[in-house]
Amino acid sequence: MRKLGIRAMAIVLALGAMAAQAYAAAPCGGDFGAWLQGVKQEAATDGISQRTIQSALAGVTYDPSIIARDHAQGVFRQSFEQFSGRMVPPRLARARGLLAQYGSTFSKIEQQYGVPGAVIVAIWGLETDFGANSGKFPTIRSLAALAYDCRRPDKFRGELIAALQIVERGDMAPSDMRGAWAGEIGQTQFLPSSYLKYAVDYDGDGRRDLIRSVPDVLASTANYLKGYGWKRGQPWGEGTENFQVLLQWNASQVYTKTVAYFAQQLAGGQ
């Protein structure tokens, strides 16, 4: 348990009789079980049913390996030439094939959202190799570990609650919610809060499924970019307004330049 300062200790003692609200006073650290109980209380206050809370959080344990991964992250040091040279050429042929395979879907998506298929496919390829490597980490356990850690508790506590809301509205069962170690879900790697806001049911089956439904994945990615201000019919290279939108997807200049370059290759150098 982290040591508390004198003022903080006084606050904790003053609130000792208010155990039901302990999560508000101690957003991270302490006993994991007590902390998790606070999350359950917060979720219930936010209108999430006990059925969802129990199905998603019962038996969740702390995973120190997630924190080790988070703390081990280094600065992205590859140059654009290095990163794009490693990532784009091996994926170009597959990307072109997928553009053709889902051509009618991409046409409808561009009509509706204004985002060209080339841009969506570039993101799809760079994020998960077109869905082949979406991640196997249990999302809720990963988010719980990151929220419990005191590095960025508010951010990841919000993402954990958002993951519960995804379960609550019926898009996924907790057991299906697997992805990257930092909580991203699906074939283009949405954090749960973005999943809630931008995921769309494009195949009409009544669920927003960014793990198995390719139409849902592609349209949701376009909806995300539109939500951040994508300009229909405009270029997306460095220095453009659409490049700034792509930076909302990933703040790395090297990564975003690679997305733009990949998409330009697919679109014939637009």
Secondary structure by P-SEA (a helix, b strand, c coil): cccccaaaaaaaaaaccccccccccccccccaaaaaaaaaaaaaaacccaaaaaaccccbbbbaaaaaaaaacccccccaaaaaaacccccaaaaaaaaaaaaaaaaaaaaaccccaaaaaaaaaacccccccccccaaaaaaaaaaaccccaaaaaaaaaaaaaaaaaccccccccccccccccccccccaaaaacccccccccccccccccaaaaaaaaaaaaaaaccccccccccccaaaaaaaaacccaaaaaaaaaaaaaaaccc
